[in-house]
């Protein structure tokens, strides 16, 4: 994001471009209402500058009192400071499509607005103190939420759960810093043993709180980004049929001819709020066919990147060379072993086949008869979640930037803990405390640089 004047009045289209019932043109800044005065003709004859805040008005957009009408619209006025950006905001609901909204935009630009940068509305909300940085970043997570679970995590952050937790820790660290610095300023009042012991208890409590946030990251990322689950196995073992069953629709071509799937097919499914990127890969086997070789190569690459491997075996036949090779490629990754085609097994599934994967989750299924699919879905969910996780009920870290800053703060507080235990000078302790304060401040935006802000908000869409 380029260096921009924060006093500018900005404008953007806040709805997707293209045909639709309604498009919203949003203005924010000191001239937003004055610009609206110049282009809006209210049916009741009023002007936006005289409208009450949080009111909507029916009328028309035109380039002047006697100019041709551009569109029939609904205009909403939200006056500072009680608005999204804490500035005057005007939203114009015009007809969807390209031409009407373009003409409305052009008129606002002629009267002095400029096009908003990506995320500039939310950036202004942050800079004007309406929300902190974790809440600003949560806005994007809400927009991009793939499932109900990911939406709950994002809404928890938007409502300030993480902010409150980090701010509480930051206050505790600041209080300890004040006491340590007092010992520096008044050397005759050194930190006595009793005071050191008290500070140590408080530092250990802070460490536990930071560690709890850091440990929530893996589960937080699961709900935010999802996991990559690969269906793999030799040709004609039932991978594509399983993919269709899990998706509950015919997405992949199914054929009794081995090698039907030539490329990886990826779709996202929702397992109790968890987004799972499910990939059906080409069967892995030795081949001389050039296309099949490339397919096998891609399948192996996906396996390397996967979070969970779903290994499909034919329960009606002994494990072959291809099966063993695929199992070797998976190695120590999280995996679920599916023994498919149990409908063709006259007796019990061979014990050796189960013993080969002792310690792994092994499920007998029949894709043909749709048996065992619910067990598989539950097994995937259990494999994803490493522990109990109450979505939306406590502060959760789901952002790599937050985790990095918290990791550094944790490291600094470990050093503080060691310094107090070993009765080191308060000057050394104060350095580590200030480092912890800095990194905790990075999370909520109290010590963040312009470059970091630019990188964060550049990921937003123009109208948000």
TORLOPA-944130 format. One record per residue: x, y, z of N, C-alpha, C in turn. Coordinates in steps of 0.2 Angstrom, whole numbers, plus 2048, in hexadecimal, padded with zeros to 3 digits. Atoms other than C-alpha are relative to their C-alpha. Example, Ala and Ser with C-alpha at 12.3 -4.5 7.8 and 13.67 -1.06 7.14 Angstrom:
2
8047FA80083E7EA827804806800
7FC7FA7FF8447FB8247FC805803
// end
This chain:
464
8047FA800800800800804806800
7FC7FA8008078117FB7FF805806
8017FB7FB80981F8077FA8057FE
8067FD8027F88278077FE806805
8027FB7FB7F083680F7FA7FE804
8058027FC7E583181D7FA804800
8067FC8007DA84081B7FC8007FA
8038018067D583B80A7F97FD801
8068048007C38368078007FA7FB
7FF8058057C38257FF7F97FD7FE
8068038037B781B7F58027F97FD
7FF8078037B58097EF7F97FC7FF
8058058017A97FC7E98007FB805
8008057FB7A57F17F87FD7F97FF
80380680279C7E37EF8047FD7FA
7FC8038067A37D77E27FE8037F9
8017FD8077A57DE7D07FC7FB7FC
8048058057987D77C37F9801801
8077FF8007867D57C17FD7FE807
8038017F977B7D57D17FB805801
8067FC7FE76C7DC7D9802807802
7FD7FA7FC7767E97E3807801800
7F97FF7FF7877F17E3800806805
7FF7FB7FB78D7FC7F28068047FF
7FB7FB80179880B7EF801803807
7FF7FD7F97A0810800805806800
7FB7FA7FF7A8821804801800808
7FE7FE7F97B2825814804806800
7FB7FA7FF7BA83581A7FC806801
8037FA7FE7B784781E7FB8037FB
8047FD8057AF84B80D7FB7FB7FD
8048068037A583B80B7F98037FF
8077FE80179484480F8008067FC
8017FA8057988548058007FD7F9
80080380779C8497F67F97FD7FF
80780380178B8407F97FB8067FE
8047FA8017838527FA8008027F8
7FF7FE80778A8557E87FD7FB7FB
8028058057838457E07F97FD801
8078047FE77383F7E97FA805800
8067FD8007628457E67FB7FC804
8058047FC75683F7F47F98017FE
8077FF80274483C7F07FD805804
8037FB7FB73F8468008038077FF
7FD7F980174A8557FA806801805
7FB7FF7FC7578538088077FF7FD
7F980180276A8538078037FC806
7FC8057FC77684680F803804806
7FD7FC7FA77E85481A7FB801806
8067FF7FB76D8568237FD7FA802
8038067FD7698448258027FE806
7FE8037F976983C8368057FA7FE
7FC80680177782F8387FC7FA801
80480780077281D8357F98007FD
8078008047648218298017FF7F9
7FF80280776181B8187FB8057FC
8047FB80475982680A8007FE7F8
8018028077528227F98018067FB
7FF7FA80475782D7EA8037FE7FA
7FD80180776182E7DA807803800
7FA7FE8017738317D68018047F9
7FF7FC80677883F7C9806804801
7FA7FC80078684A7C57FF807802
8017F97FE77E85A7CA7F8801800
8087FF7FF76C8627CD7FC7FF7FA
8048008067688627BB8037FA7FB
7FD8058047738537B57FB7FA7FF
80480680176C8437AE8017FB806
8008047FB7688367BB8047F97FE
7FC8058027758287BC7FD7F9803
8038077FD76C81B7C87FB802805
8058007FB75E8197D48037FC806
7FC8037FB7668157E57FC801807
8017FF7F97648147F8807802803
7FA7FD7FD77181F8027FF7FF807
8008017F877681B814806805802
7FB7FC7FD77F82881F8027FE807
7FD8027F978A82382E805805802
7FB7FB7FE7928328368057FE806
7FB8017FB7A28328407FE802807
7FB8058007A782C84C7FD7F9800
8038067FF79A81E84D7FF7FD7F9
80180480679E81583D8067FB7FF
7FB8058007AA807837807803800
7FA7FD8007B8813834801805805
8007FA7FB7B48208418008067FC
8017FA8057B282C8327F98007FD
8068008037A38328298007FB7FA
80180580679D82481D7FA8017FD
80680080479182480F8007F97FC
80180680478B8148077FA8017FB
8058008067828147F67FE7FA7FD
8028068027788057F27FD8017F9
8037FF8077768067DF7FF7F97FD
8018068037717F97D28077FD7FE
7FA80480177E7EB7CF8018017F8
7FE8008077877E97BF8068057FF
7FA7FD8017967F27B77FF8087FF
8017F980278F8037B07FD804805
8037FB7FB78480A7BE805801805
7FB7FF7FA7918077CC8068047FD
7FA7FC80279F80E7C17FE8077FF
8027F980179581E7BD800803807
8007FE7F97928207D0807802803
7F98007FE7A481D7D48048067FD
7FD7FA8047AA82A7C67FE806803
8027FA7FD79F8377CE803802806
7FD7FF7FA7A68357DF8078027FF
7F97FE8017B88367D88018077FD
8007F98027B48467CF7FF805805
8027FB7FB7AE84E7DF806800806
7FA8007FB7BF84A7E88027FA804
7FF8077FD7BE8387EE8067FD7FC
7FB8048037CD82C7EA7FE7F9801
8028078007CC81A7E78047FD807
7FE8037FA7CF8107F78067FB7FF
7FB8058007DF8057FA7FD7FA802
8038067FD7DC7F37FE800800807
8008007F87D67F1810800807803
7FF7FA7FD7D68048127FB802805
8057FF7FB7C580581B8027FD806
7FF8047F97CA7F8828807803803
7FA7FD7FE7DB8008297FF807804
8027FA7FC7D381182E7FC7FE806
8048027FA7C880883A8057FE806
7FB8017FC7D8802842804806803
7FC7FA7FF7E28128417FC805805
8047FB7FD7D381C8487FE7FD807
8018037FA7D28108577FA7FC801
8068047FF7C28078548017F9801
7FE8077FF7CA7F68538077FF801
7F98018007DB7EF8578027FC7FA
7FD8038067E67E684B7FD7F97FF
8038078017E07D484F7F98007FE
8077FF8037CE7DA84C8008027F9
7FF7FE8077D37E283C8017FA7FB
7FE8068047DB7D28367FA7FB800
8058057FF7CC7C883C7FA8027FB
8057FE8067C17D282F8017FC7FA
7FE8048067CA7C98217FF7F9801
8028077FE7C87B882A7F97FF7FF
8078018017B67BB82B7FD7FF7F9
8028008077B47BF8198027F97FC
7FD8068037BF7B08147FE7F9804
8028067FC7B77A38217FD7FB7FB
8028058047B47938187FA7FB803
8058047FD7A978A8257FE804806
8037FD7FA79F78E835806800805
7FB8007FC7AE78983F8058067FF
7FB7FB8017BA7958377FD807801
8037F97FF7AD7A3838800801807
8017FF7F97AB7A084B807802802
7F97FE7FE7BE7A284D8018077FE
7FF7FA8037BF7B18427FB805804
8047FC7FD7B07B984B802801808
7FD8007F97B87B585C805806800
7FA7FB8007C77C08577FD8077FE
8037FA8027BC7CD84F7FC803806
8047FD7FA7B27CF860805801805
7FB7FE7FB7C37D18698027FB805
7FE8057FB7C67C18728077FF800
7F98008007D87C086C803806803
7FE7FA7FE7DA7D286F800801807
8018007F87D47D18818057FC803
7FB8047FD7DF7C3885807803800
7F97FD8017EF7CB87E801806804
8007F97FD7EB7DC8858017FF808
7FF8017F97E97D48968077FE802
7F98037FF7FA7CB8958058067FF
7FC7FA8018017DC88E800804807
8017FC7FA7FB7E589E8047FD805
7FD8037FB8027D88A98088017FF
7F97FF8018137D98A1803807801
7FE7F97FF8137EC8A1800801808
8007FF7F980F7EC8B48067FD803
7FA8037FE81E7E08B78068057FE
7FB7FC8028297EB8AD801807804
8007F97FC8247FB8B78047FE807
7FC8017FA82A7F28C78077FE7FF
7F980180283A7EC8BF8048067FF
7FD7FA80183E7FD8B9800805806
8007FC7FA83A8058CA8067FD804
7FA8027FD8487FA8D08078037FD
7FA7FD8048548018C3800807802
8007F97FE84F8138C7801801807
7FF7FF7F88508118DA8047FA802
7FC8057FE85F8058DC8007FE807
8008027F985E8068EF7FA7FB802
8068047FF84D7FD8ED8007FA7FC
7FF8068058547ED8E47FA7FB801
8058058008487DF8E08027FB806
7FE8057FB8487D58F07FD7F97FE
8028078018467C28F17F87FF800
8088017FF8337C38F67FD8037F9
8027FD8068307CF8E88017FC7F9
7FE8058068397C48DB7FC7FA800
80480680082F7B58E17F98027FD
8077FE80281F7BF8DE8008017F9
8007FE8078247C58CD8017F97FC
8008068048297B38C87FA7FC800
8068038018187AD8CC7FC8037FB
8047FD8058107BA8C18037FF7F9
7FD80180781D7B78B37FE7F97FE
8028078028197A48B37F88007FE
8077FF8028067A98B28008037F9
8007FD80780A7B48A38027FA7FB
7FE8058048147A689B7FB7FA7FE
80680480180579A89D7FB8027FB
8057FD8047F97A68958038007F9
7FD7FF8078057A98868007F97FD
8008078038087968847F97FE7FE
8068028027F67938847FD8037F9
8027FD8077F379F8758047FD7FB
7FC80380580279886C7FE7F97FE
8038068017FB78786E7FA7FF7FC
8078008037EA78C8678018007F8
7FF7FE8077F37908567FE7FA7FB
8018068057F277E84E7F97FF7FF
8078018017E077C8517FD8077FD
8027F98037DD78F84D8018007F8
7FF8008077E578C83C7FC7FB7FC
8048058037DB77C8397F98037FE
8067FD8017CB78683A8018067FB
7FF7FA8057D27958308027FE7F9
7FE8028067DB78C8227FE7FA7FE
8028078017D577A8238077FC7FF
7FB8058007E076B8208007FD7F9
7FF8038077E67628108007F8801
8018077FF7E07508108007FD7F9
7FF8038077E67458017FD7F9800
8028078017DD7357FB8057FD7FC
7FA8038047EB72A7F57FF7F8800
8008078017ED7187EF8027FE7F9
7FF8038077F070D7E07FA8027FC
8057FF8057E670F7D07FA7FB802
8078048007D37097D17FF7FD807
8018027F97D37077E47F9803803
8077FD7FD7C37127E6801808802
7FF7F97FD7CB7247E97FB8057FD
8057FB8037C072E7DD7F97FE802
8078017FD7B07257E3800802807
8007FE7F97B57297F57FF808800
8007F98007B873B7F07F98037FF
8077FE8017A673C7E97FC7FF806
8048017FA79F7357F8801805805
7FE7FB7FB7A87418047FD8077FE
8027F98027A37507F97F88007FF
8078008017917497F77FD8027F9
8027FE80779174C7E58057FD7FB
7FB8038057997457D58048057FD
7FB7FB8027A87507D38057FC7FC
7FA8038037B57437CD7FD7FA7FB
8028058047B37377BE8027F9803
7FE8077FD7B27257C47FF7FB7FA
8008068057B67167B98047FA802
7FD8067FE7BB7047BB8078007FC
7FA8008047CA7087AF805803804
7FB7FD7FC7DA70B7B98038067FD
7FD7FA8037E271C7B77FB8057FE
8057FB8027D27267B4802807802
7FE7F97FD7D87347C08078017FE
7FA7FF8027E673C7B7803806804
7FE7FA7FC7E774C7C27FD801806
8037FF7F97E47517D47FA8047FF
8067FC8007D37577D77FF802807
8007FD7F97D17637E67F9803801
8067FD7FE7C17687EF800801808
8007FF7F87BD76E8017F97FE802
8068037FD7B176580C800803807
8017FD7F97AA76B81D7FE7FA805
8018057FB7AC75F82B7FF803807
8027FD7FA7A376683A804806801
7FD7FA7FF7AA7778378078007FE
7F98008027BB7728328017FF7F8
7FF8008077C07768208057FB7FE
7FC8058027C87678188018007F8
7FE8008077D17688078017F97FE
7FF8078027CE7578008027FF7F9
7FD8018077D87517F18007F97FE
7FF8078037D67427E68068007FB
7FA8018047E673D7DF8007FA7FB
7FF8068057EB7327D08037FA804
7FD8067FE7EF7207D48088007FF
7F980080180171E7D88037F97FF
7FE80780280970F7CF8068017FA
7FB7FF80681770C7C27FD8007FA
8037FF8068137117B18058037FB
7FC7FD80681B7157A07FD8067FD
8047FB80380D72179B803807802
7FD7F97FE81473379B7FB804804
8057FD7FC80473A7A17FF7FD807
8018047F980272D7AF806802804
7FA7FF7FC8147307B47FF807803
8017F97FE8107437B67FB800806
8058007FB80073F7C08037FD806
7FD8037FA80A7337CC804805803
7FB7FB7FD8177417CE7FC805804
8047FB7FD80974D7D37FD7FD806
8038037FA8017417DF805800806
7FB8017FB81173E7E8802807803
7FE7F97FE8147517E97FA802805
8067FF7FC8027537F18017FD807
7FF8047F98077457FE805804804
7FB7FD7FC81674F8037FD806804
8037FA7FD80B75F8067FB7FE805
8068017FC7FD75680F800800807
8018007F87F77588217FE7F9802
8038077FF7EE7478208007FC7FA
8008048067F07398147FA7FA802
8058068007E172D8118027FB7FB
7FE8068047E871D80B7FB7FB7FF
8058058017DC7128028047FA7FD
7FD8068027E07008007FA7FB7FE
8058048027D66F27F88007FA805
8008057FB7D16E68067FF7F97FD
8018078037CD6D87FA8067FD7FD
7FA8038037DF6D67F4806802805
7FA7FF7FC7F06D57FD8038077FE
7FC7FA8027FB6E57FE8057FE7FB
7FB8008058056E77EF806804800
7FA7FB8008156F07EA7FE807800
8027F980080C7007E67FD802806
8037FE7FA8027007F6806801805
7FB7FF7FB8126FE8008058067FE
7FC7FA80281B70C7F67FC806802
8047FA7FE80D7187FA800801807
8008007F980D71380C807803802
7F97FD7FE82071780C8008077FF
8007F980181D7288047FD804805
8037FC7FB81172D811804800806
7FB8017FA81D72781F7FC802806
8037FE7F981972F8307FB805800
8057FB80080C73B82A7FA7FD803
8068027FE7FB73B8327FC7FC7FA
8048038067F172E8287FA7FC803
8068057FF7E17248288007FB7FB
8008068057E17138207F97FE7FF
8068038027D270E8168007F97FD
8008068047CF6FC8127F97FF7FD
8067FF8047C36FE8047FE7F97FD
8038068037B86F07FB7FF7FA805
8018057FB7B46E780B7FA7FC7FE
8068038027A46E28028027FA7FB
7FE8068047AF6D67F78047FB804
7FC8057FC7B86CE8067FB7FB803
8058057FE7AF6BE80A8017FE807
7FE8027F97B86BB81B802807803
7FE7FA7FD7BF6C88278068037FC
7FA7FC8037CC6D58218067FC802
7FA8047FD7DD6CC822803804805
7FD7FD7FA7E56CF8338068047FE
7F97FD8027F66D382A7FF8077FE
8027FA8037EE6E18217FF806805
8017FC7FB7E96E9831806801804
7FA8007FB7F96E583B8058047FC
7FB7FC8048036EE82D7FF807802
8017F97FE7FB6FE8337FE801807
8018007F97FB6FB845802807803
7FF7F97FE7FA70C84E7FD8057FC
8047FB8047F17158407F97FE800
8078018007DF71783E7FE7FC7FA
8028048067D87098337F97FF800
8088018007C670982D7FF7FC7FA
8038048067BD6FC8227FA8047FD
8067FC8047B27048157FE7FC7FA
8028028067A87008067FE8067FC
8027FB8047A770E7FA7FA7FF7FC
80580280479C7057EF7F9800804
8068007FC78F7027FD7FF805805
8007FA7FB7937128068007FF807
7FF8027F979870A816807802803
7FA7FE7FD7A57118228018077FF
7FE7F98027A472381B800805806
8007FC7FA79E72B82B8057FF805
7FB8027FC7AB7228358078047FD
7FA7FD8037B8729829800808801
8017F97FE7B173B82B802802807
7FE7FF7F97B373A83E8077FF801
7F98017FF7C473383C8048057FE
7FC7FA8037CA7418317FF806805
8007FB7FB7C374D83E8047FF806
7FC8017FA7CB74584D8088017FE
7F98008027DB7448438038077FF
7FE7F98007DB757840801803806
8007FC7FA7D775D8518057FC805
7FB8037FB7E675985D7FD800807
8028007FA7DC75D86C7F9804801
8067FD8007CC7658738008077FE
8007F98037C777586B7F9803800
8077FD8007B878086F8008067FC
8007FA8057B678B8607FC806802
8047FA7FE7B179C8647FF802807
8027FF7F97B179A877806803803
7FA7FD7FD7C37A087A8058037FB
7FC7FD8057D17AA8728047FB7FD
7FC8048047D97A18648048047FB
7FB7FD8047E87A585A8007FC7F9
8008048077E67A18478038047FB
7FC7FB8057F27AE83F8077FF802
7F98017FF8047AA83C804806803
7FD7FA7FD8097BC8407FF800807
8018007F98017BB8518047FB803
7FC8067FD8097AA855807802800
7F97FE80081A7B1850802805806
7FF7FB7FB8187C085B8007FD807
8018037F98127B686A8067FB802
7FA8047FF8207A9868806804802
7FA7FC7FE82D7B78697FE803807
8027FD7FA8237BF8788027FA806
7FF8067FC8247AD8808077FF802
7F98017FF8367AC87E803805804
7FE7FA7FC8397BD8857FE7FF808
8028027F982F7B88958047FA803
7FC8067FD8397A8897806803802
7FA7FD7FD8487B38987FF804806
8017FC7FA8407BE8A57FF7FB806
8018067FA83B7AE8AF8077FE802
7FA8027FE84D7A98AE804805804
7FD7FA7FD8547BA8B37FE801807
8037FF7F98497BB8C28027FA805
7FE8067FC84D7A98C8808800801
7F97FF7FF8607AD8C6802806803
7FE7F97FD85F7BE8CE8048047FC
7FC7FB8048667C78BF7FE807801
8027F97FF8667DA8BE7FA8027FD
8067FD8038567E38BB8008037F9
7FF7FD80785D7EB8AC7FF7FB7FB
80180680585E7DA8A37F97FE7FF
80780280084D7D58A87FC8057FD
8047FB8038467E68A28008007F9
7FF80180784D7E38917FB7FB7FD
8048068028447D288F7F9802801
8077FE7FF8347DA8967FE8047FA
8027FB8068347E88897FF7FC7FA
8018048078377DB87B7F97FD800
8068038008287D28817FA8047FF
8057FA80181E7E28827FF8017F8
8007FE8078237E68707FC7FA7FC
80380580481E7D58697F97FF802
8088017FF80D7D48727FD8067FD
8037FA80480A7E686B7FF7FF7F9
80180180780D7DF85A7FA7FC7FE
8068048017FE7D385C7FA8057FF
8067FC8007F27E18608018077FC
7FF7FB8057FA7EE855803806804
7FE7FB7FC8027F98638078027FE
7F97FE8018147F885D8017FD7F9
8008038078117F384A8038067FB
7FD7FB80581B7FC83C7FB8017FA
8047FE80681380482C8007FA7FB
7FF80680581A7F68227FC7FA801
8048057FE8127E982B7F88017FF
8077FE8018017F282B7FF8007F8
8018008078037F48187FF7F97FD
8018078028067E18167FA7FD802
8078037FD7F77DD8217FA8027FB
8067FD8037EB7E88188007FF7F8
8008018087F17E58067FC7F97FE
8038078017E97D38087F88017FF
8087FF8007D77DB8097FE8027F9
8037FD8067CC7DF7FB7FF807801
8007F98017CA7F17F57FB803805
8067FD7FD7B97F47FD7FF7FF808
8018027F97BC7EE80F805804804
// end
